[in-house]
Amino acid sequence: PSSYTSDLSRDDSTFNPILPLMEDRSERSSNSEGEVVSGSMIKIKVQSHDDSTERTVLLSSSDLTKLTNEHARSLQGVLETCAGAFDASEYIVTTTAEIELGVVLRNLRCLSIQYGETMNYVESMMERQLVAAIGKRLTQDDLQTYVRYHDARLLSPAPKPFSLSIRRPEHYPTGLVSIETVDDKNDCIHSHSRQVNVGSMLNIALNSATQVQLSGNQYLHGWMNHRFGADKKNHRLVARARQFSAFILVIGTMTDGTTLDPKDAIIVQDKDELLIPLLLEEIPTAREFKDAIKSLSPEQQRFAQAYRSMQLSSSVFGVCVVQIKPQLEALLGLPADALDKEMKLTQDLMELFVEYQVPSDLLSYNGHSESAALEDKIANVKANVKAVMDVIEYQKEKQLKDERARTDMAMEEMLQQEEQMPPPAQYYGASASSANLKRKVKGGRGRAHPPKSIERFRSLERAAPSMAMAACADEGDYMCEAADSISIDDEGGAGGYKGAADQTENGSRTNDIDGQGTTSGRGDPGDSITQEGVDFTLIPKQLDQSVERKVDAASLRSTTIKTSSNWTRNRQTNLLSKPERHGLDADEIRKEKSKAFDLLDALSRSGSLAIAHSELHVVVAMTHCFEKDLMGTVICDNVNPIEKLEGSTLLLASAVHGIPSRELVRDVSELQRLGMTMPCLLEA
């Protein structure tokens, strides 16, 4: 009985009508469509379409009817054969109905397998045809290239690379800030941008007591990212400074229209190249969010809605660039461009502000006449800087002398303890008497071998003392913790330290080169400038509402941008060395932030002086997500990603520029085409 049942389940005599058959003929006779198949149990009638060109490759209704009836006939024959061959008296559990059900299920499984293989065959055939038509298999990078080309021809103003040149008008650039894709090309992202909030102030809190105000230009950028399947691109924020230049980079999120919450800050200077990885996190769409909270309680829904509102507000990424040299001129009371060629003076000023937190009142111009010559004002500031540097140098030497005196005292005490302690007998030989040992210690210490501790001490005494003093000076304490490892003579100690101190200061000044740069934003004629105030935190909420209303934009998600905790900096130690790559961990990033905040505090006179030489760039990012890769989206899903990205780009550009989508289209013919494919998006 068991072998009989398995034989029936393996019966493959049923005809399978699922076949990848298509006709290659331009005309089809009406007789074949209306032909009546005699004795048919099933009749298939194809609905008429206005555009019949798409139906010419499919089989006619009469052919489909024949195939379907043949399948039904063969299946009925198999069922009758099984029922006739089944003897109910030989089986206790199995019945005829169960045998027939097994045959039908087996046939359904064969139909599903055949359907999958047929679709795979058709899709592979279509993919080969598409590759043959284009010349290669397209990837996400190829689509990105086309989208940039297409947006430049479609939109006005067109997206531009997010590459910000740091410069003042009619001055040489001092640096560059950009967002790049981490790949072989390192291309910059393209964004929609416009200048907003002309004349408004930006607030940055350095601590609970100090808040800095920046009156520079503000720019809004809209970044349209796209993702196919699980293939996510990595991006990074790149900041580069030129030789003898520096600027302050502040990164954070916008908490409201006028406040930047600083997460990180760093001084970029002297040919530094800073690479900051960016973390992109996609927020579910409004429709996905509503579907997810539909079954929750009212309290749970309100909690989820409140948290989502915070997510959307915190997705506004802010990058602020502060120019150092122009702000130094305003802080010290000097005319514009006064420090352009005063590189050493700028280095000394940055060192005093960052390393020693010297108040700016001790360094600024204190002359009696504001109409004095430029050379006199600079000479006055130089004199103030020299006076402060002399005080610092005097304190260094004074602390060094005190430390040297303590070191000498420690050495004398150690020698006295060594003389008073009787050495072990085995040091001078086992046969020596106690009296001879005392006599050797008191009168013959020079002839005997000294203890190893004194010998090690004198070897350190003969070493270069300047290196030890310089190491203490670098720590900023000038009080060497290991006093028993240094000994300096009164005649040559001060001179040795001075050379090392000069070398240390020069080394630090090499890394604290002046930053004369100003960020040059989107000042091109093609960019729009908005005088009225714009609340940056409301842009993601407006986009979220627009996406919810547009059915075609269901895969468009708001994206938050955050910085990683592992940075990379390429730094050149001096002019003759090659750049070296160093990693910055969380502790080093925190120290760099403290240095940048100290300099910001000094440049703003603890918040009392507004920083006019600055720029704020706010980035609102959105990601259009496709479930499959590019070829799978086109072939399997039968979706044109170019049209989808057109709608998403128009939606984002409209929110950034504050104008209807139809006014962004450059050509009238393109506007008519878009009106047919996406009429709801182009409504006024």
TIKE-572424 format. One record per residue (C-alpha): x, y, z; residue in one letter. Coordinates in steps of 0.02 Angstrom, whole numbers, plus 50000, padded with zeros to 5 digits. Each point is the difference from the previous one (the first is absolute). Layout:
XYZA...
//
This chain:
500005000050000P501395012450041S500874997049833S498355002649909Y499715016950084T501775006149963S499824994949818D498435010449983L500835015150083S501444999149877R498864999549848D500585013949880D498844995849855S498955015750030T500265013249866F500785016250065N499305015249906P501235012850071I501235002649858L501075015149950P499175001149829L499855016549906M499575003949820E501065010749888D498725007149879R499405017649974S498244995749942E498794987450068R498434994649909S498365003050086S499494981949960N501344993050115S499415011150141E498184995149981G500274981649957E498884988350099V500834984550070V498804985349995S499774989650156G500935012450110S499635000050185M500845017050027I499955015149886K501215014750018I499535016949932K501325013649990V499425017650042Q500215012849863S501255014250022H500165016449910D501854997049975D500034982849919S501875000449963T500384992950172E498854985049964R500794994749836T501364989750084V498764990250107L499084984649946L498245001749932S498494996150108S499644984149900S501784993750030D499875003850185L498334991050006T500744984649917K501464999350121L498895002150152T498764986849943N501414987849963E500615002350179H498244997050068A499764984749890R501654991950049S499705003650184L498264992449991Q500734984549917G501294997950137V498665001650133L498904986949915E501474988249982T500425001750183C498194997550053A499814984549890G501604992150059A499605003050183F499234985450097D499235006650161A499934982750078S501914999250007E500195016350098Y499405004850170I500485018450010V500215006149821T498455003849897T499715004849819T499745018350044A501685000850087E500864992149850I499215012949884E500485014150119L501814994149999G500024999849810V499295017749990V501245006850128L501424991849908R499425008249839N499865017050084L501784998550061R500584995949824C499055015149933L500815011850127S501754993449962I499695001749814Q499355017750025Y501575005250095G501154992449869E499005008149860T500095017350080M501874998050030N500234995349819Y499005014949937V500885012250117E501714993549953S499555001749817M499415017950027M501575004150099E501104993449860R499055010849877Q500185015450111L501874997050024V500194997649812A499085016249967A501025010350125I501654991249982G500314995050181K499144994950159R499535015850093L500385002850184T499515012950130Q501505010749955D499455000649818D498285006050051L500785013350112Q500985006549852T498435001049894Y498995008450138V501285014050017R500025002349811Y498114999849991H499715011950147D501185012749924A498935000449842R498324998750087L500055011850150L500365018550019S500945002850112P500874983249983A500804990550144P501825004150031K501434990550082P500095002250188F501775006749994S500215016350094L501535010649966S500585009450155I500535017249948R499685018650019R499535010649851P501525003849894E501104988650106H500834983549967Y499034984850064P500604993650167T499094983450005G498614988849941L498524991050082V499044986649906S498944984450021I500704985849895E499524982149959T501264987350062V500484990449844D501335000149866D499445016849929K499625009550162N498715010649912D499115013950091C498154998550029I498835011949907H498735010450094S498675013249971H500515015950090S499485017750033R500515013950118Q498755003350140V499785010750156N501005014849935V500575010850146G499454987950137S501054993750145M500534982250037L500254994850181N501274986950055I500144995750185A501804996850053L499464996250179N498605004250118S500665017850024A500675004649828T499025001149839Q500825005749839V499045009449867Q500464998549817L499335012549873S500704991949843G499044993249851N498864984950017Q499634987249865Y498714986149985L500484984249904H498874985749946G500874983449966W499054986549905M500814983250033N499424983349927H500264982050051R499704983949902F499734984850108G501284998250140A501375009149901D500335015350109K501325012649953K501175006850133N500275018750011H501195011250094R500245018350039L501695006149938V500875016050058A501645005749925R501075015050045A501385007949896R501755003850060Q500105014250129F498105000350014S498734994550129A498145000150039F498824993150132I498764986449950L498464997850110V498814985349968I498314997150080G498115000149977T498785014449993M498875000850152T498985014449929D500155013149865G501395009850088T500934987550111T501324987149956L500314986350126D501874996649980P500454981650007K501805001549940D501245013749962A501805000549940I501335011949937I500564995549823V501665007849958Q501624999349902D499634987349861K498964988950114D498794988049916E498594994750116L498904985049954L498424998150104I498904984749960P498145003949993L498654988250063L498365000649903L498454993550089E498364998549906E498385004550089I498424990449949P498805009349888T498425007850068A498964986149924R501104986450075E499945008850167F498105000950002K499844981849950D501184995050141A499095009550139I498254995949939K499764986150127S500785009350148L499055008550140S499705018949993P501355002850132E501254989649903Q499565009049838Q500285017150079R501674994250068F500554993549829A499415016049914Q500965011050122A501594990149975Y499805000249811R499815018950006S501675000850091M500784988449870Q499455011249857L500615015850086S501694992350041S500274994449821S500585017649953V501904999049986F501005016050023G501795004149949V500695016750057C501675007249942V500805014250099V501395010349923Q501425003150122I501095013949928K498625012749958P499234997450171Q501715002650082L500115016849913E498305005150066A500424993650174L501675009350012L499355016349927G501004998749840L499415005049826P499444986949875A501404990049918D501255006150130A500554982350043L500104993549823D501904999649999K500294999050188E500154981150010M501104998950155K498925012450093L498454989949958T500864984150058Q500475008050166D498235006550025L499224982949970M501254991950116E499615012450139L498124997849979F499994981049984V501444994450111E499975013250137Y498255007749988Q500715017550009V498645013650004P499885009749839S500045016650094D501844997250037L500404998349815L498835012049907S500495017149936Y500045012550144N500585015449910G499215017050032H499645004049817S498874989549891E500675009049847S501774993950028A500944992049858A499824981549967L501834996950041E499815008550170D498474989550044K500874983949953I501555005350095A498935003350154N499204982749990V501704992049975K500655008950154A498534993750102N500274982449937V501865000850040K499635006250176A498854985450035V501224987749922M501405007150109D498954997350156V499654982149948I501844997249964E500485007450170Y498764988550087Q500734985249907K501785004250054E499475003650179K499094983450015Q501484991449920L501215007250128K498874994750142D499904982649928E501884999449978R500265005150182A498834986450058R500914987649890T501705004850073D499324998650176M499304982849962A501714994849932M500925005850157E498794991050113E500224984249899M501905001150013L499925002650188Q498874985050019Q501194989549896E501505005350108E499104996550164Q499394982849947M501344986150017P500104990949835P499794981149996P501554989550024A499864991349834Q500185016949909Y501825002050055Y500434981650015G499584986750126A501745000550088S499955018650047A499785004750183S498715012050070S501315013150044A500744999849827N498275002249928L499695015750106K501705006949953R499674997249815K498325008650009V500655015450094K501705002949925G500134989549846G498315002149917R500805006249841G501104984849983R498634987550030A498604995949880H498515011450041P498294992750030P498984996749844K498665013050047S501305014150004I500824993949841E498305000049911R499645017550069F501645007049934R499714992149830S498375009649989L500915015550061E501184998849854R498534998449878A499345014849905A498995010150126P499155010549869S498984985349936M499304996450172A499575018250029M499165001449831A498954984650038A499405008350160C499645016249909A498954991049870D498844993850136E499695018150053G500394996650184D501875003650001Y500124989150155M500854983649957C499214985850093E501564989149997A501185011750091A501314986650031D500344998349814S500615018049964I501555009650055S500555016449922I501505010750041D499695018250046D501075006449858E499294990549851G498254995050057G499075015749949A500835001049833G499624981949960G498175002250043Y499805015749898K500494991349840G498804985950032A498615012150043A500255009649840D499964983849902Q498384994650087T499155016749970E500505000149818N499324982549980G498335005150075S499905015549893R500224989649845T498344991550040N499125016350048D500145009349836I498835014449968D498354997449911G499635014349885Q498624990549911G498195003949985T498764987449941T499345003749829S498244993149991G498744999849861R500235017549937G499744996049816D498685009449901P498994984149973G499684997650186D498495007250087S500145011450150I498605001250127T499855015050114Q498634993250114E500424988550145G500014981349974V499824987750144D501134985749948F499174987650118T498325001849910L500684994449830I500014981250041P498225001050067K499405008849842Q500844986749894L499234986350106D498275007049970Q500325001849813S500604982049988V498434994150089E498885008849874R500954993649848K499684981749965V501494998349882D501195006350135A499604986250124A501824994050001S500725017250040L500705000450177R500735013950106S501814996650047T500985005650151T501855003949985I501204997050144K501884999750017T500964984450046S501144999050152S501524994849898N500785013949898W501555000449892T501195014649981R501435001549877N501245012350075R501705006249947Q501115001850154T501135013049920N500355007249829L501324986949957L499044984550054S498664990449907K498194999550061P499634986150122E498314992150032R499404999850180H498394993550072G499005010350125L499004990450128D498625006750112A501205007150131D501075009049871E498445006949915I499435006650169R501695008650026K499935007849826E498255006450039K500645007950161S501405008949904K498795006349868A498805006450133F501435008950090D500445008949839L498175004249966L499855006950175D501515011149971A499455005749827L498285004850063S500655007850162R498964987350097S498455003449898G500035019150007S500675001949822L498984993049855A500954989849872I499625007349830A501254989649902H499084983450000S498794989649899E498694987050043L499534985949881H498464989950048V499734983349911V498294991549990V500194982449931A498724988049928M500244982449931T498974991849864H500024981450038C499784986149871F499774982150058E501084991949864K501585005049910D499945010849845L499754986149872M498774991050113G498995016050020T499905002649813V499754981849946I499124991250145C498985014450072D499755008449830N500375016950080V500915014449918N501115006950140P500375015849901I498175005450007E499904995850185K501565010250038L499335014449895E498485001250112G501034998850159S501235013049939T498625012349955L499204997350170L501635003750092L500505014649889A498305008150024S500194999350189A501785006949995V499665014449880H498265003650067G499175000549828I498794988149910P500754985249909S499415005649829R501015016150014E501604989850020L499844991349831V501095008349871R499184994549836D498165000849952V500074983249911S500694991850156E498615008150100L498704992349886Q500824982950013R500055001050190L498195005750002G499504983649919M501044988750114T499775009250166M498545012449989P499725000850188C501785005850034L499905014649879L498405007150070E500205018050051A
//
